[in-house]
Amino acid sequence: MVSKNIPSSVESKSSHEVDLHVGSRIRLRCRILGISQTKLGDALGLTFQQIQKYENGTNRVSASRFS
């Protein structure tokens, strides 16, 4: 087994920072376009609660959602 040289605490933190950045960009784009969380959720087949979790960085957004 190959050992990673990155402590798990650093890896988790950097992942979380990326999730927060992606979420903030989703929120910004929706505000620019005037789209509510509900409308975005309907367009993606998600609930507005899931959109909130993406925006807050609680859940990770899959790259396939962007295509």
KACOR-V464835 format. One record per pair of residues at least 12 apart in sequence whose C-alpha atoms are under 7 Angstrom apart, sorted by the first residue. I is the first residue (numbers start at 1). J is the second residue. D is the distance in Angstrom with one decimal. If there is no record, write none. Layout:
I	J	D
I	J	D
//
This chain:
16	57	6.7
19	57	4.7
19	60	5.9
20	55	6.9
20	56	6.1
20	57	4.5
23	54	5.4
23	55	3.7
23	56	6.0
23	57	5.8
24	55	5.8
26	55	6.5
27	55	6.2
37	51	6.2
//
